[in-house]
Structure formats: structure tokens, C-alpha cells
Amino acid sequence: MKLPAPVFRLLSRLPRPKGRKINRRKLSSFILTVGDEGAVLLQVVRGEIVSRFFSPAHNAKETGAFVDAVMEAPRLPLIILFDTLDQAYVQQTLPPVAAMSVSRLMRKRLQREFPSDYLKGALLLGREKEKRRDWIFLMAALQNTASVQAWLDMAAEWPNRCKGIYLTPLEAVAVARALDIARPVQGDRWHLLVSYNKVSGVRQIVYKNGQLVLTRLGHPAYESNAEAVAGAIEQEIIGTREYIKRLMAQAGSELTVTIIVSDDIRRHIDRGKLGVGQLQLLTPFEAAEALNFPTAAQSADRFGDIVLAVGIASAPKHLLKFVAPLMQRQNQYHTAIRMVRAATVCAALGLLALAGTSAWSIVVSGKAISALEERQQSVTAELQKSREKAA
């Protein structure tokens, strides 16, 4: 529904919303974020980051700290996030068949669209409002490269149960919503989230009304030069902005841009050159505080990987969960272990109940025997008195 112009102008002057804070206290998990430049492992216990590690490669020499951490906490579950270049997102429509049949059609479409070794899935976006009311899906796939498979193989050897495998661009909508500063608009809400990450590079994610539209990944050439990195980020955003302008057909739409970079890079970003309606530049520490997760970053942190990881992991609901065959077998093993433990507890409780019932039966039987003995003594005494009177 469009707002009348005077009301819209009034709402535009209201203070900016602070976004929706995440509930960090429910999070207890290992979070493994994998990119093309390495991986970051976080250990979170009751909403507090206990430890964090970085590895530039997946070999045993570089990941020794990873293995030591998970072996010390084998019951802490594991969440895996992939922020790699080789990801594909394709929007597809299916004919207006019954809801019971659309999943089968979508599985066939996925098998036809992507190779069999890809990790793939589909997210239902809704249905067309006009014409045939076709089903609208977003198909997502992760290419099973040698690096991806190596990280999955390593995680499959860990004793921790894997809660799920997710794609960072798709799931980061939870972070974008929490950091959103957009004022009320008459048209569509467009949000560009930019994060300079250690394991991947400059990740750009564009959402329209909370749904993923496109994502891009760039690698700055001079990472040690803050001014050069800032210039590279500016060029990446300008290119994305020009592309989005062609998609923002609805009148009244506005683009909000959130950038997570270190403070030295932030100082070299030219706000005027970006030419966007709403812009906020946050350091990883400031973004962590805005997410109500202050331990997710330190004041000297330069990258946004950890902020995105805890924001995604803390989300009350994830959009699309992927399952790797090795991890699926591992989860089946953990499920069997939990079932055995539950059965053992039930059996122990049953034995305790049986023992309690037997003890109670013994007490009741003892009381009954005592009553019968007392009755026997009374009858015997009365019989003796009767005999004495008869004599």
C-alpha cells in the first residue's frame, strides 16, 4: 500500500530504526566459514565467543588448531558456511501444479540444471500474482571443487554433529535486516550489504524486499594498502549500483548500502562518489555491537567474516539447508547414538520404577501379613477362652 505524500514525508523525518537485534544467548556451536582464501573457525558457548582460529589451507599442518578445538568439545554442534566464488543462483518458475507435486518437479529441475556432485537446493519465493500463478523458486548450488570437498572431508572426521551447511550470500539476509537503517519508502526496499572478508574478499549481496537478487565477489589487488582497497570497494559498489538502477523500475524505490570494513579503509571511502540514498559505514566492531554480539569482533579487527558468521548462525530460522553425503552419514550416526542414550535412560528409569513398585509391593505384603498374624492371634485367644468356658 502506498503512503500519501504528506504522511510519507513525515515518516521520512522520524529517527532511523536500529534494526532487529539477534538473540545471541541461545547460540552454542562451532561455526566454520570456508572461502577461497582459507577458513575461520569460531567456538561460541552461550552467546560468547570462546576462541577463533584462521587457516589459509585445509592441510593437516594448517588446521591443527581446528582439530584440537573440536576434540576438546565433541558435543558442541557444528555449522558450516560457504563464502566461495563458485556458487550459482537461478530463479525458476514451475507450472501451477498442486502443492504436493511441486517438490518433485523442483527436484527434477535441479538435477537437470546442475551436475550430480553439486550441493544444491531450492527456496520457494512465492507464486505469481497474475496470469497462471506459477510457482517461483530460487535454485542455489555450490560447486563441489577440490577445496570444498577437502573441507567437508575434514569436518566429517570431527566428532561434532553438523547442524547444517549454508551459503553465506543467501543466509546473510538476517544480518542485513538487523543492520538496516532504511527509512519508510513507497516502492521496493533494496539493500546492498558489502563486507570485506578475510577468507573470500569483498562480498556484495543485494536484497530486494528481503530476498536475494544478486551477489558478487571481488578480490582487492593491494590488500596492505587501505586507500587502494577503499578504491577497489568503491568501484565494485558503483558497478553494482548501476546494474541495480536498471532493476529498480518501481517509483519510490531506494537503495540502502551497508559497508563493513576496517576503520583505516573507511576513512578513504568517498561517500559522495558512491551516490546512494542511504549509506552506513561500519567497522566489524560497530557491526557486532549493532547485532547485540559485542564479542564477535574486537576494535582492531579488519574483516567482517566473524560478524557475518555469528549473525547467520544466530538467526532463528535459516532459508536453505544443504546436506553432504558424508555429513549425512555422520548425522545418522549421531542420531543413532542419541537414540541409544535415550533408550538407556528410559530403561534405567523403567528399572527404577520396577524396583520402586517391587519395594512398595513388599511393604504392602508385609503389612498384610502382619495384619493376618494379629488376626490369627486374636482368633486363637477367643478360641482358647471358648474351650475354657466349655470345660
C-alpha positions in Angstrom: 0.0 0.0 0.0 1.4 3.4 -1.0 1.6 6.1 1.7 0.1 9.5 0.9 2.9 12.0 0.1 2.4 14.2 3.3 2.5 11.1 5.5 5.5 9.7 3.7 7.4 13.0 4.2 6.5 12.9 7.9 7.7 9.3 8.3 10.9 10.2 6.5 11.9 12.6 9.2 11.5 10.1 12.0 14.7 8.7 13.6 16.2 5.8 11.8 15.4 2.4 13.1 18.2 0.5 14.8 17.3 -2.8 13.2 16.4 -6.1 14.9 19.0 -7.4 17.3 19.8 -11.1 17.2 19.4 -13.4 20.2 23.0 -14.4 20.8 22.5 -16.2 24.1 20.8 -19.2 22.5 23.9 -19.8 20.3 26.3 -22.6 21.4 28.2 -24.0 18.4 31.3 -24.3 16.3 31.0 -22.1 13.2 33.2 -22.9 10.2 33.3 -20.3 7.5 35.0 -21.5 4.3 36.2 -19.3 1.5 38.6 -19.4 -1.4 41.4 -17.9 0.7 41.0 -20.2 3.8 38.6 -20.8 6.6 37.7 -19.3 10.0 36.5 -21.5 12.9 34.6 -20.0 15.8 33.7 -21.6 19.1 30.6 -20.0 20.6 29.3 -21.0 24.1 26.0 -19.4 25.3 26.4 -16.4 23.1 30.1 -15.7 23.9 33.0 -16.4 21.5 35.4 -18.6 23.4 38.0 -19.0 20.7 38.6 -18.2 17.0 41.1 -19.6 14.5 42.1 -19.0 10.9 43.7 -21.4 8.5 44.8 -20.4 5.0 44.6 -24.0 3.7 42.9 -27.3 4.6 46.0 -29.4 5.1 46.8 -31.1 8.5 49.6 -28.7 9.3 47.5 -25.6 9.0 44.3 -26.9 10.7 45.9 -28.4 13.8 44.3 -25.7 16.0 40.9 -26.6 14.4 41.2 -30.2 15.3 42.4 -29.5 18.9 39.4 -27.2 19.5 36.7 -29.6 18.3 38.3 -32.6 20.1 38.1 -30.7 23.3 34.4 -30.0 22.9 33.0 -33.0 20.9 29.4 -32.4 21.9 29.3 -28.9 20.6 27.4 -28.9 17.2 28.9 -27.6 14.0 27.6 -25.1 11.5 29.3 -24.8 8.1 29.1 -21.6 6.0 30.5 -21.4 2.4 31.5 -17.9 1.1 33.2 -19.1 -2.1 33.2 -17.8 -5.6 31.8 -21.0 -7.3 28.1 -20.5 -6.2 25.2 -20.3 -8.6 21.7 -18.8 -8.1 19.0 -19.2 -10.7 15.4 -18.1 -10.4 12.9 -20.5 -12.0 9.2 -20.8 -12.3 7.2 -24.0 -12.4 3.6 -24.5 -13.7 0.7 -24.1 -11.2 0.5 -27.7 -10.2 -0.7 -29.0 -6.9 1.5 -28.2 -3.8 2.1 -32.0 -3.4 3.7 -32.2 -6.8 5.8 -29.1 -7.0 8.6 -30.5 -4.8 9.0 -33.5 -7.2 9.2 -31.2 -10.2 11.7 -28.9 -8.5 14.0 -31.9 -7.7 13.9 -32.9 -11.4 14.7 -29.3 -12.4 17.7 -29.2 -10.0 19.0 -32.5 -11.3 18.8 -31.2 -14.9 20.2 -27.7 -14.1 23.3 -28.7 -12.0 25.8 -31.6 -12.1 25.2 -34.5 -9.7 28.1 -33.8 -7.4 27.0 -30.2 -6.7 25.4 -29.4 -3.3 22.1 -27.9 -4.5 18.6 -27.0 -3.2 15.7 -24.7 -3.9 13.9 -22.0 -1.9 10.3 -21.2 -2.5 9.8 -17.5 -3.0 6.1 -17.5 -3.7 3.6 -17.5 -6.6 2.9 -15.1 -9.4 0.0 -12.8 -8.5 -1.3 -12.7 -12.1 -1.7 -14.9 -15.1 -1.2 -18.6 -14.4 0.0 -18.1 -10.8 3.2 -20.1 -11.4 5.4 -21.2 -8.6 8.6 -19.1 -8.1 11.7 -20.8 -6.8 15.3 -19.7 -6.3 17.7 -22.5 -7.1 21.1 -22.4 -5.3 24.1 -24.6 -5.9 27.6 -24.9 -4.6 30.2 -26.4 -6.9 32.0 -29.3 -5.3 35.5 -28.2 -6.0 38.6 -30.0 -4.6 38.9 -27.3 -1.9 35.2 -27.6 -0.9 35.4 -31.4 -0.8 38.6 -31.3 1.3 37.0 -29.1 3.9 33.9 -31.3 4.0 36.0 -34.4 4.4 37.9 -32.8 7.2 34.7 -31.7 9.0 33.2 -35.2 8.6 36.1 -36.7 10.6 35.3 -34.4 13.6 33.2 -35.9 16.4 30.8 -32.9 16.3 27.3 -33.2 14.9 26.8 -31.0 11.8 23.6 -28.9 12.2 23.7 -27.7 8.6 25.6 -26.4 5.6 24.6 -23.0 4.4 25.6 -20.4 1.8 26.7 -17.0 3.2 25.1 -14.8 0.5 21.7 -16.4 0.9 21.6 -16.6 4.7 23.2 -13.1 5.3 19.7 -11.6 4.9 19.4 -12.0 8.7 22.4 -9.6 9.1 21.1 -7.2 6.5 17.8 -6.9 8.3 19.4 -6.4 11.7 21.7 -3.6 10.3 19.0 -2.0 8.1 18.7 1.8 8.6 16.3 2.4 5.6 13.6 4.9 6.1 10.0 4.0 5.0 9.7 4.0 1.2 6.8 4.0 -1.2 8.4 1.4 -3.5 10.6 -1.7 -3.1 13.2 -1.9 -0.4 16.7 -2.5 -1.9 19.6 -3.3 0.4 23.2 -3.8 -0.6 25.4 -5.4 2.1 29.1 -5.2 1.5 31.6 -6.9 3.7 35.4 -7.1 3.3 36.2 -10.7 4.4 39.5 -12.4 5.1 38.5 -15.8 3.6 36.8 -14.6 0.5 37.4 -10.9 -0.3 34.8 -8.1 -1.0 31.4 -9.8 -0.8 28.4 -7.8 -2.2 24.9 -9.1 -1.6 21.8 -7.3 -2.9 18.4 -8.0 -1.4 15.0 -6.8 -2.7 12.3 -6.8 0.0 14.4 -9.3 2.0 15.0 -11.7 -1.0 18.4 -12.3 -2.6 18.7 -10.7 -6.1 22.4 -11.0 -6.9 25.7 -11.4 -5.2 29.3 -10.6 -6.4 32.7 -11.4 -5.0 35.8 -9.3 -5.7 39.4 -9.6 -4.6 41.4 -6.3 -4.0 44.8 -6.4 -5.6 46.7 -4.5 -2.8 45.3 -5.7 0.5 48.0 -4.0 2.6 47.1 -0.5 1.1 44.0 0.8 2.8 43.5 3.5 0.2 43.8 1.0 -2.7 41.3 -1.3 -1.0 38.9 1.5 -0.5 39.1 2.5 -4.1 38.5 -1.1 -5.2 35.4 -1.3 -3.0 34.1 2.0 -4.4 34.4 0.6 -7.9 32.7 -2.6 -7.0 29.8 -0.8 -5.4 29.5 1.7 -8.3 29.3 -1.2 -10.8 26.6 -2.9 -8.7 24.7 0.3 -8.2 24.5 0.9 -12.0 23.2 -2.6 -12.5 20.6 -2.2 -9.8 19.3 1.0 -11.2 18.1 -0.9 -14.3 16.2 -3.3 -12.0 14.6 -0.5 -9.8 11.7 0.1 -12.0 9.1 0.9 -9.3 8.8 4.5 -8.4 9.8 5.5 -4.9 12.3 2.7 -4.5 15.5 3.5 -2.7 18.8 1.7 -2.3 20.4 1.4 1.2 24.1 0.4 1.4 25.8 -1.1 4.4 29.5 -1.5 4.3 31.6 -3.4 6.9 35.3 -2.5 6.7 38.1 -1.6 9.0 38.4 2.0 10.2 41.5 2.7 8.1 39.7 1.7 4.9 36.5 3.5 6.0 38.4 6.8 6.2 39.4 6.6 2.5 35.9 5.8 1.1 34.3 8.7 -0.7 30.7 8.8 0.3 29.8 11.3 -2.5 31.3 9.1 -5.2 29.0 6.2 -4.2 25.8 8.2 -4.9 23.3 6.1 -2.9 20.3 7.2 -0.9 21.2 5.7 2.5 24.7 4.7 3.4 26.2 3.5 6.6 29.9 2.6 7.1 30.6 0.3 10.0 33.7 -1.3 11.4 33.4 -5.0 12.3 33.3 -4.0 16.0 30.5 -1.5 15.4 28.5 -4.1 13.3 28.9 -6.6 16.1 27.6 -4.1 18.7 24.6 -3.3 16.4 23.9 -7.1 16.2 24.0 -7.3 20.0 27.0 -9.6 19.8 29.9 -7.5 21.1 32.3 -10.4 21.5 32.1 -11.1 17.8 34.7 -8.6 17.0 37.5 -6.6 18.6 38.2 -2.9 18.0 41.3 -3.8 15.9 39.6 -6.3 13.6 39.8 -5.6 9.9 37.4 -8.2 8.4 33.7 -9.0 8.6 33.8 -12.8 8.4 33.1 -13.3 12.1 30.3 -10.8 12.2 28.5 -12.4 9.3 29.1 -15.9 10.8 27.6 -15.2 14.2 24.7 -13.2 12.6 23.8 -16.0 10.3 24.3 -18.7 13.0 22.1 -16.8 15.5 19.2 -16.4 13.1 16.0 -18.0 14.4 15.4 -19.6 11.0 17.7 -20.5 8.1 16.5 -20.3 4.5 18.1 -23.3 2.8 20.0 -26.2 4.3 22.4 -28.3 2.3 23.4 -31.8 3.1 26.6 -33.5 2.0 26.6 -37.3 1.8 29.4 -37.7 4.3 27.9 -35.3 6.8 24.5 -37.0 6.4 26.0 -40.4 7.4 27.7 -38.7 10.3 24.4 -37.2 11.5 22.8 -40.6 11.2 25.5 -41.9 13.5 24.9 -39.1 16.0 21.1 -39.7 15.8 21.7 -43.4 16.5 23.9 -42.5 19.5 21.2 -40.2 20.9 18.5 -42.9 20.4 20.7 -45.4 22.2 21.3 -42.9 25.1 17.6 -42.1 25.2 16.7 -45.9 25.3 19.3 -46.4 28.0 17.8 -43.6 30.1 14.3 -45.0 29.6 15.4 -48.5 30.5 17.1 -47.2 33.6 14.0 -45.2 34.6 11.9 -48.3 33.9 14.1 -50.4 36.2 13.9 -47.8 38.9 10.2 -47.8 38.5 10.0 -51.6 38.7 12.3 -51.6 41.7 10.1 -49.0 43.4 7.0 -50.9 42.5 8.5 -54.1 43.9 9.6 -52.4 47.1 6.1 -51.0 47.6 4.6 -54.4 46.9 6.9 -55.9 49.6 5.9 -53.2 52.1 2.2 -53.7 51.4 2.6 -57.5 51.6 4.4 -57.2 54.9 1.7 -55.1 56.3 -0.9 -57.6 55.1 1.0 -60.5 56.7 1.3 -58.6 60.0 -2.5 -57.9 60.0 -3.2 -61.6 59.3 -0.9 -62.7 62.1 -2.6 -60.3 64.5 -6.0 -61.6 63.4 -4.8 -65.2 63.9 -3.6 -64.4 67.4 -7.0 -62.8 68.2 -8.9 -65.8 66.9 -6.7 -68.2 68.7 -7.2 -66.3 72.0 -11.0 -66.3 71.5 -11.0 -70.0 70.7 -9.0 -70.7 73.9 -11.5 -68.8 76.0 -14.4 -70.7 74.5 -12.7 -74.0 75.3 -12.1 -73.0 78.9 -15.8 -72.0 79.4 -16.9 -75.3 77.9 -14.7 -77.3 80.3 
